[in-house]
Amino acid sequence: MRLTPLRVAAIVLALSLPAGLLIAQEEPAPAPVEEPAPPAEPAPAPGGEEPEPTAEENAAAPRDPLEIYADLNLFGEIFDRIRAEYVDPPDEQELIRAAIQGMLTSLDPHSGYLPPADYDDMREDTSGEFGGLGIEVTMEEGVIKVVSPIDDTPAARAGIMANDFIIELDGVQVQGLTLDEAVAKMRGPIGTSIKVTVFREGVEQPLDFELTRAVIAMRAVRWTMEGGEEEGKGDVAVLRLSRFSEQAFVGIEKALQDIFEARDGVAPKGIILDLRNNPGGLVDQSVYVADAFLKQGAVVLTRGRVPEESARYDAQPDALDAMIADVPLVVLINGGSASASEIVAGALQDHKRATVVGTRSFGKGSVQSIISLGPDGAMRLTTARYYTPNNRSIQALGISPDIEIKQVVPEEFQGRDEIIGEAGLAGHITIEGQEETSVGSSVYVPAEKAEDTQLQYAIRLVNGAEINPAFPAKAE
C-alpha cells in the first residue's frame, strides 16, 4: 500500500523564437518601423481630482504594510481599553484566544482555533486511541450497562462481561451520572488504576475489579453477514465504517480478512460499505480505504493556494484489492456522509468500482490542516479543495447516489431528519460558476436493520431480488 503524491506545482514556460534568429548568418538590417503613438491620457475628473479606484481595483491591489500594522494597532488599542475599563477584570488570555477564534472562523465554517484541551481531544479522536479500560457501554434506565468488553483489553482480561451493570467507580456511585461523565471517569492516563464495581445477574454480591488503564484502540469498523433467513447470517458482507481515524484502514483490512477466514476462503456474494453519517476524518485514511477496493488510478486530487497543498493520490495494486476484485460493491451514503466519506464514495463511483446507494452526501469539499501552536494548542486552517478522480468538486453540492433510496422516516422525526449540508453553513467556501444544493438530504438511519430501507435494498440488489442498470458497477 503506497501513497504517491504527484506535486502539481510545475509551471511550464514555452518560448517561441522567430526562425530567422535561429540561423547562424547575418541578415539584412530590418527596415525602420514607426513607433506607435502613446496611449491617450485618461480625461481628468471634474474639478481636477483623480478618479476613485473601483472596488475590483482595490481588491486586486496589495495593501500597504503600514495600513495592515495600523489595523493591528487598532486591535491593541481596543484590547487595552477592555483591560482598563471593562466592568469586571477580564481574562487576558481568553480575550486573545477569542480574537484568534473570531479571525479563523470568519474565513469559513471549518477553520478555527483549538485550545490545548481541545487539541488533545482532537488528537485522541483522530488517532482512535486513548487510555482506558476497553469497555463499550450504554445507558439503560439511568444505569451504565456493559455492551461488551473489547478483546485483549484490561476489562476483557479481568473478566468483565456483556450485560454487567457498573454501579461504582473507585467507590463512588455512578447513579445520576450521564453516560459521558461515566466514560470520562473510566478513561485516564495509561498505567493508572481504577476500581470498577459491577452487578451481575445471578450473582448475589457486587463484583469488584481492580483495573489498570492501557492503550485502547477504538473500533472503527464493524462487520456482519446479511441476506440470509436469520439476522446476521447470509452471503452479503456489510462493513460499517464509523469514522476515518487512524484505525480506519486497518479496520477495513482486518474485517475483510476475518470475513474470508470465517468463510474458509470463499468470497462473499457482495460487499456493502456503509458510510452513512460518517463525518470524515483523515484524508490519508480515505485514500487507504479507497485503495483497498481499487488497483490503480487517482483516488483524490487536492488543490491549494501554495504548491505544497496541491497533490494527486493514486491507488496501487496489492493483495487486498486482488482478493476482492470480482466481488460486487455497494456504498451507502446519506446527508451525514462528509469529507473523507465523500472522497471514498466519489473515487469508487468515478472508477465504476461501486454502486452508490442512498441520498445525497453533505458536500464538504475542502481539506483542513492542523497546525500545532506548541503549548498554546493548534489552529485548524482550510488549505485546499479536493476533487474526485473525474475532476468533480463536490463543495456545497455533495455526491449524488447512482440509485436514490430514501428511508421511511417515523412521523416524530419527519421534517427534522434532513439537512442541507455544506451549502447551508454560513460563510462556506464557494466555487465560481458551480451549482450548489438547495434542498435537504436525510440523515435518519433506523436502529433496527429490518427497518433500514437503504440497507435492505442494497442486500436485495446484491442477492438479485432487485434489478437496476447501475448494479453491478462496471468499469468502461
C-alpha positions as CSV (number, residue, x, y, z in Angstrom):
1,M,0.0,0.0,0.0
2,R,1.7,3.2,-1.1
3,L,0.7,6.8,-1.1
4,T,2.0,8.6,-4.2
5,P,1.6,12.3,-4.2
6,L,2.4,14.0,-7.5
7,R,3.0,17.6,-6.8
8,V,1.4,19.7,-9.4
9,A,3.3,23.0,-8.8
10,A,5.5,22.9,-12.0
11,I,4.9,25.8,-14.3
12,V,5.9,25.2,-18.0
13,L,7.0,28.3,-20.0
14,A,7.1,27.8,-23.8
15,L,9.4,30.2,-25.6
16,S,8.8,30.8,-29.3
17,L,11.6,32.4,-31.3
18,P,11.4,33.6,-35.0
19,A,13.1,31.1,-37.3
20,G,15.5,33.8,-38.7
21,L,17.1,34.2,-35.3
22,L,18.0,30.5,-35.2
23,I,20.1,30.7,-38.4
24,A,23.8,31.4,-37.8
25,Q,24.2,34.1,-40.6
26,E,23.9,37.7,-41.0
27,E,20.5,39.1,-42.1
28,P,19.9,42.4,-43.9
29,A,19.1,45.2,-41.4
30,P,15.3,45.5,-41.0
31,A,13.5,48.5,-42.3
32,P,12.8,51.1,-39.7
33,V,9.4,50.8,-38.1
34,E,7.4,53.8,-37.0
35,E,6.9,53.9,-33.2
36,P,3.2,53.6,-32.2
37,A,1.7,56.7,-30.6
38,P,1.5,56.5,-26.8
39,P,-2.0,55.8,-25.4
40,A,-4.0,58.9,-24.6
41,E,-4.0,60.0,-21.0
42,P,-7.4,59.5,-19.3
43,A,-9.5,62.6,-19.1
44,P,-9.2,64.3,-15.7
45,A,-12.2,64.1,-13.4
46,P,-14.3,67.2,-12.9
47,G,-12.7,69.7,-10.6
48,G,-9.2,68.3,-11.4
49,E,-9.5,65.4,-8.9
50,E,-8.2,61.9,-9.5
51,P,-11.0,59.3,-10.2
52,E,-11.7,57.0,-7.2
53,P,-10.4,53.4,-7.8
54,T,-13.1,50.8,-8.4
55,A,-13.9,48.0,-5.8
56,E,-12.2,45.5,-8.1
57,E,-9.0,47.6,-8.3
58,N,-9.0,47.9,-4.5
59,A,-9.4,44.2,-4.1
60,A,-6.6,43.4,-6.6
61,A,-4.1,45.9,-5.2
62,P,-1.9,44.6,-2.3
63,R,-2.4,46.6,0.9
64,D,0.4,48.8,2.1
65,P,2.1,47.1,5.1
66,L,1.7,50.3,7.1
67,E,-2.1,50.0,6.7
68,I,-2.0,46.5,8.0
69,Y,0.0,47.4,11.0
70,A,-2.3,50.3,11.7
71,D,-5.1,47.8,11.9
72,L,-3.1,45.8,14.4
73,N,-2.5,48.9,16.4
74,L,-6.3,49.3,16.4
75,F,-6.6,45.8,17.9
76,G,-4.0,46.7,20.6
77,E,-5.9,49.9,21.4
78,I,-9.2,48.1,21.9
79,F,-7.5,45.3,23.9
80,D,-6.0,47.9,26.2
81,R,-9.3,49.7,26.7
82,I,-11.1,46.4,27.6
83,R,-8.4,45.6,30.1
84,A,-8.6,49.1,31.7
85,E,-12.3,49.9,31.5
86,Y,-14.4,46.8,31.3
87,V,-16.8,46.5,34.3
88,D,-15.0,43.3,35.6
89,P,-11.3,42.5,35.2
90,P,-11.2,40.3,32.1
91,D,-9.1,37.2,31.5
92,E,-6.5,38.5,29.0
93,Q,-5.6,35.0,27.7
94,E,-9.2,34.2,27.0
95,L,-9.6,37.6,25.2
96,I,-6.7,36.9,22.9
97,R,-7.9,33.3,22.2
98,A,-11.4,34.6,21.4
99,A,-9.9,37.1,19.0
100,I,-7.9,34.4,17.3
101,Q,-11.0,32.2,17.1
102,G,-13.0,35.0,15.6
103,M,-10.4,35.6,13.0
104,L,-10.2,32.0,11.9
105,T,-14.0,31.3,12.0
106,S,-14.5,34.4,9.8
107,L,-12.8,32.5,7.0
108,D,-15.1,29.5,6.7
109,P,-17.1,27.1,8.9
110,H,-14.2,24.6,9.2
111,S,-11.3,26.9,10.2
112,G,-10.9,27.6,13.9
113,Y,-8.6,27.7,17.0
114,L,-8.1,24.7,19.2
115,P,-7.2,25.5,22.8
116,P,-4.8,22.9,24.4
117,A,-7.5,20.7,25.9
118,D,-9.5,20.7,22.6
119,Y,-6.3,19.9,20.7
120,D,-5.6,16.9,22.9
121,D,-9.2,15.7,22.4
122,M,-8.8,16.1,18.6
123,R,-5.6,14.1,18.6
124,E,-7.2,11.4,20.6
125,D,-10.2,11.4,18.2
126,T,-8.1,11.2,15.0
127,S,-5.7,8.6,16.4
128,G,-8.5,6.4,17.5
129,E,-6.6,5.5,20.7
130,F,-7.0,6.6,24.4
131,G,-6.1,5.5,27.9
132,G,-8.9,3.4,29.2
133,L,-10.4,0.0,30.2
134,G,-11.8,-1.4,27.0
135,I,-15.5,-1.4,27.8
136,E,-18.2,-0.5,25.4
137,V,-21.1,0.8,27.5
138,T,-24.6,2.3,27.1
139,M,-27.1,3.9,29.4
140,E,-30.1,1.8,30.3
141,E,-32.8,3.3,32.6
142,G,-30.2,5.5,34.3
143,V,-27.7,2.8,34.8
144,I,-24.4,2.2,32.9
145,K,-24.6,-1.2,31.2
146,V,-21.7,-3.1,29.6
147,V,-22.4,-3.8,25.9
148,S,-19.2,-5.8,25.5
149,P,-15.6,-5.7,26.6
150,I,-13.2,-5.2,23.8
151,D,-10.9,-8.1,23.1
152,D,-7.4,-8.1,24.7
153,T,-8.1,-5.1,27.0
154,P,-7.9,-4.8,30.8
155,A,-11.7,-5.2,31.1
156,A,-11.7,-8.4,29.0
157,R,-8.7,-9.9,30.7
158,A,-10.2,-9.2,34.2
159,G,-13.5,-11.0,33.3
160,I,-16.0,-8.1,32.9
161,M,-18.8,-9.4,30.8
162,A,-21.6,-8.1,28.5
163,N,-24.8,-7.2,30.4
164,D,-22.8,-6.4,33.6
165,F,-24.1,-3.2,35.3
166,I,-21.4,-0.7,36.5
167,I,-22.6,0.6,39.9
168,E,-19.4,2.2,41.3
169,L,-16.2,3.7,40.1
170,D,-13.5,4.0,42.8
171,G,-16.2,3.6,45.4
172,V,-18.3,6.4,44.1
173,Q,-21.8,5.5,42.8
174,V,-22.4,6.2,39.1
175,Q,-26.2,6.5,39.6
176,G,-27.1,10.0,38.4
177,L,-24.0,10.5,36.2
178,T,-24.5,10.9,32.4
179,L,-23.0,8.4,30.1
180,D,-20.3,10.9,29.0
181,E,-19.4,11.6,32.7
182,A,-19.1,7.9,33.5
183,V,-16.9,7.3,30.4
184,A,-14.7,10.2,31.3
185,K,-14.1,8.7,34.8
186,M,-13.1,5.4,33.2
187,R,-10.7,7.0,30.9
188,G,-7.4,8.4,32.2
189,P,-3.6,8.3,31.9
190,I,-2.1,5.0,30.8
191,G,-0.8,2.9,33.8
192,T,-3.2,4.4,36.4
193,S,-5.6,2.2,38.3
194,I,-9.3,2.3,39.0
195,K,-11.7,0.0,40.9
196,V,-14.8,-0.9,39.0
197,T,-17.8,-2.4,40.9
198,V,-20.4,-4.3,38.8
199,F,-23.7,-6.0,39.4
200,R,-24.1,-9.3,37.5
201,E,-27.4,-11.0,37.1
202,G,-27.4,-14.3,39.0
203,V,-24.6,-13.2,41.4
204,E,-25.8,-12.2,44.9
205,Q,-22.9,-9.8,45.8
206,P,-21.4,-7.0,43.6
207,L,-18.1,-7.8,42.0
208,D,-15.0,-5.6,42.4
209,F,-12.4,-5.4,39.6
210,E,-9.1,-3.5,40.0
211,L,-8.1,-2.5,36.5
212,T,-5.1,-0.7,35.2
213,R,-5.7,1.6,32.2
214,A,-4.0,0.8,29.0
215,V,-4.0,2.0,25.4
216,I,-7.4,1.2,23.8
217,A,-7.9,1.4,20.1
218,M,-11.5,2.5,19.2
219,R,-13.1,0.1,16.8
220,A,-13.7,2.0,13.6
221,V,-15.1,-0.9,11.6
222,R,-17.8,-3.5,12.4
223,W,-19.0,-6.2,10.0
224,T,-21.8,-8.7,9.8
225,M,-23.0,-11.2,7.2
226,E,-26.6,-10.4,6.0
227,G,-29.1,-11.6,3.4
228,G,-30.0,-14.9,5.0
229,E,-33.2,-16.0,6.6
230,E,-31.7,-15.3,10.1
231,E,-30.3,-11.9,11.1
232,G,-26.5,-11.8,10.9
233,K,-26.5,-14.8,8.5
234,G,-26.1,-14.8,4.8
235,D,-23.6,-14.2,1.9
236,V,-23.6,-10.4,1.8
237,A,-20.8,-8.7,3.9
238,V,-21.8,-5.4,5.5
239,L,-18.9,-3.2,6.7
240,R,-19.9,-0.3,8.8
241,L,-17.1,2.4,8.9
242,S,-18.0,5.0,11.5
243,R,-15.1,7.4,11.2
244,F,-11.8,7.9,9.3
245,S,-9.5,7.8,12.3
246,E,-6.1,6.1,12.1
247,Q,-7.9,2.8,12.8
248,A,-10.0,3.1,9.6
249,F,-7.9,1.2,7.0
250,V,-6.6,-1.4,9.5
251,G,-10.2,-2.0,10.5
252,I,-11.3,-2.5,6.8
253,E,-8.3,-4.8,6.2
254,K,-8.9,-6.9,9.3
255,A,-12.7,-7.1,8.6
256,L,-12.1,-8.4,5.0
257,Q,-9.6,-10.9,6.2
258,D,-11.9,-12.1,9.0
259,I,-14.8,-12.5,6.5
260,F,-12.7,-14.7,4.2
261,E,-11.4,-16.7,7.2
262,A,-14.9,-17.2,8.6
263,R,-16.0,-18.4,5.1
264,D,-13.0,-20.7,4.6
265,G,-11.6,-18.5,1.9
266,V,-14.8,-18.2,-0.1
267,A,-15.6,-14.7,-1.2
268,P,-18.9,-13.1,-0.1
269,K,-21.6,-12.6,-2.8
270,G,-21.2,-8.9,-2.4
271,I,-19.8,-6.2,-0.1
272,I,-21.8,-3.2,1.3
273,L,-19.6,-0.4,2.6
274,D,-21.8,1.7,5.0
275,L,-20.6,5.3,5.2
276,R,-23.8,6.8,6.3
277,N,-23.4,9.6,8.9
278,N,-19.6,9.1,8.8
279,P,-18.4,12.7,9.3
280,G,-15.0,12.1,7.8
281,G,-11.5,12.4,9.4
282,L,-8.1,11.9,8.0
283,V,-7.5,12.3,4.2
284,D,-4.8,9.7,4.1
285,Q,-7.1,7.2,5.6
286,S,-9.7,7.9,3.0
287,V,-7.0,7.2,0.3
288,Y,-6.0,3.9,2.0
289,V,-9.7,2.8,2.3
290,A,-10.4,3.6,-1.3
291,D,-7.2,1.9,-2.3
292,A,-8.4,-1.3,-0.6
293,F,-11.0,-1.6,-3.3
294,L,-9.0,-0.2,-6.3
295,K,-5.9,-1.4,-8.0
296,Q,-5.0,1.7,-9.9
297,G,-5.9,5.3,-10.8
298,A,-6.4,8.5,-8.9
299,V,-8.2,8.5,-5.6
300,V,-8.4,12.2,-4.9
301,L,-6.8,15.5,-6.2
302,T,-6.1,18.4,-3.9
303,R,-5.5,22.0,-5.0
304,G,-4.4,24.7,-2.7
305,R,-3.1,28.2,-2.8
306,V,0.5,27.1,-2.4
307,P,2.2,24.3,-4.4
308,E,2.7,22.1,-1.3
309,E,-1.0,21.8,-0.9
310,S,-1.6,20.5,-4.4
311,A,-1.3,16.8,-4.9
312,R,-2.6,13.7,-6.5
313,Y,-3.0,10.5,-4.6
314,D,-3.1,7.2,-6.5
315,A,-4.2,3.7,-5.7
316,Q,-1.7,0.8,-6.1
317,P,-2.3,-2.9,-6.8
318,D,-1.9,-5.1,-3.7
319,A,-3.1,-8.4,-2.3
320,L,-6.2,-6.9,-0.6
321,D,-7.8,-5.4,-3.7
322,A,-6.8,-8.6,-5.7
323,M,-8.7,-10.7,-3.1
324,I,-12.0,-8.8,-3.7
325,A,-11.5,-7.8,-7.3
326,D,-14.5,-9.8,-8.5
327,V,-16.8,-9.1,-5.6
328,P,-19.6,-6.5,-6.4
329,L,-19.5,-3.4,-4.2
330,V,-22.3,-1.1,-2.9
331,V,-21.5,2.1,-1.0
332,L,-24.3,3.6,1.3
333,I,-24.3,7.3,1.8
334,N,-26.7,10.0,3.2
335,G,-26.8,13.6,4.2
336,G,-24.4,12.9,7.1
337,S,-21.6,11.4,4.9
338,A,-19.0,14.1,4.7
339,S,-15.4,14.9,3.7
340,A,-13.3,11.7,3.8
341,S,-16.5,9.6,3.2
342,E,-17.2,11.6,0.1
343,I,-13.6,11.1,-1.1
344,V,-14.1,7.3,-0.9
345,A,-17.6,7.3,-2.4
346,G,-16.5,9.7,-5.2
347,A,-13.4,7.7,-6.1
348,L,-15.3,4.4,-6.2
349,Q,-18.1,5.9,-8.1
350,D,-15.8,7.6,-10.7
351,H,-13.9,4.4,-11.3
352,K,-17.2,2.5,-11.5
353,R,-15.9,0.1,-8.8
354,A,-19.1,0.6,-6.7
355,T,-22.7,1.4,-7.0
356,V,-23.6,4.3,-4.6
357,V,-27.0,4.0,-2.9
358,G,-28.8,6.3,-0.6
359,T,-29.3,10.1,-0.6
360,R,-27.0,13.0,-1.5
361,S,-24.0,13.5,0.8
362,F,-23.0,16.5,2.9
363,G,-20.9,18.3,0.3
364,K,-17.7,19.2,2.3
365,G,-15.1,19.5,-0.5
366,S,-12.3,21.2,1.5
367,V,-9.2,20.0,3.3
368,Q,-8.1,21.3,6.7
369,S,-4.5,21.3,8.0
370,I,-4.0,21.1,11.8
371,I,-1.1,23.4,12.6
372,S,0.4,23.0,16.1
373,L,1.0,26.1,18.2
374,G,3.0,24.3,20.8
375,P,1.7,24.8,24.4
376,D,-1.0,27.2,23.0
377,G,-2.9,24.4,21.2
378,A,-3.4,24.4,17.4
379,M,-5.2,26.1,14.6
380,R,-7.4,24.3,12.0
381,L,-7.0,26.0,8.7
382,T,-8.6,25.3,5.3
383,T,-5.6,24.9,2.9
384,A,-7.0,23.1,-0.1
385,R,-10.1,22.0,-2.1
386,Y,-10.3,18.4,-3.1
387,Y,-11.6,16.9,-6.4
388,T,-12.7,13.4,-7.3
389,P,-10.8,11.5,-10.0
390,N,-13.1,12.8,-12.7
391,N,-12.2,16.4,-11.6
392,R,-15.5,16.9,-9.8
393,S,-15.7,19.3,-6.9
394,I,-18.4,18.4,-4.5
395,Q,-18.1,21.5,-2.4
396,A,-21.6,22.6,-1.3
397,L,-23.0,20.1,-3.8
398,G,-22.2,16.6,-2.5
399,I,-22.1,13.2,-4.1
400,S,-25.3,12.1,-5.8
401,P,-26.1,8.4,-5.5
402,D,-26.4,6.2,-8.5
403,I,-29.6,4.9,-7.0
404,E,-31.6,7.2,-4.7
405,I,-33.3,5.3,-1.9
406,K,-35.0,7.2,0.9
407,Q,-35.7,5.9,4.4
408,V,-39.2,5.5,5.8
409,V,-39.0,8.2,8.5
410,P,-41.2,7.9,11.6
411,E,-43.7,10.6,12.0
412,E,-42.0,12.1,15.0
413,F,-38.8,12.7,13.0
414,Q,-40.3,13.9,9.8
415,G,-39.2,17.4,8.9
416,R,-36.3,17.2,11.3
417,D,-34.3,14.4,9.6
418,E,-33.0,16.5,6.7
419,I,-30.0,18.8,6.5
420,I,-28.9,21.0,3.5
421,G,-25.3,20.2,4.3
422,E,-22.3,22.4,3.5
423,A,-24.4,24.7,1.4
424,G,-26.5,25.6,4.5
425,L,-23.5,26.7,6.5
426,A,-22.9,30.4,6.8
427,G,-19.7,31.5,5.2
428,H,-19.0,28.3,3.4
429,I,-16.4,28.3,0.6
430,T,-17.9,28.9,-2.9
431,I,-16.6,28.0,-6.3
432,E,-17.5,30.4,-9.1
433,G,-19.9,29.0,-11.6
434,Q,-20.5,25.8,-9.6
435,E,-24.0,24.7,-8.7
436,E,-24.9,24.4,-5.0
437,T,-27.6,22.3,-3.5
438,S,-30.7,24.0,-2.0
439,V,-32.7,21.0,-0.7
440,G,-32.1,18.8,2.3
441,S,-30.8,15.2,2.5
442,S,-31.9,12.8,5.2
443,V,-29.6,11.7,8.0
444,Y,-32.1,9.2,9.5
445,V,-30.9,5.6,9.9
446,P,-33.2,3.2,11.9
447,A,-31.6,1.3,14.7
448,E,-33.2,-2.0,13.6
449,K,-31.7,-3.5,10.4
450,A,-35.0,-4.9,9.3
451,E,-36.4,-1.3,9.2
452,D,-33.4,0.1,7.3
453,T,-34.8,0.7,3.8
454,Q,-31.5,1.6,2.3
455,L,-29.6,-1.4,3.7
456,Q,-32.3,-3.9,2.8
457,Y,-32.4,-2.5,-0.7
458,A,-28.7,-2.9,-1.1
459,I,-28.9,-6.5,0.2
460,R,-31.6,-7.4,-2.2
461,L,-29.6,-5.7,-5.0
462,V,-26.6,-8.0,-4.3
463,N,-28.9,-11.1,-4.0
464,G,-30.6,-10.3,-7.3
465,A,-34.0,-9.6,-5.8
466,E,-33.8,-6.0,-7.1
467,I,-32.6,-5.2,-10.6
468,N,-31.1,-1.8,-11.6
469,P,-28.8,-0.9,-14.5
470,A,-26.4,0.8,-12.2
471,F,-25.6,-2.5,-10.4
472,P,-23.2,-4.1,-10.6
473,A,-20.9,-1.2,-11.4
474,K,-18.7,-1.9,-14.5
475,A,-15.6,0.0,-15.4
476,E,-15.6,1.1,-19.0
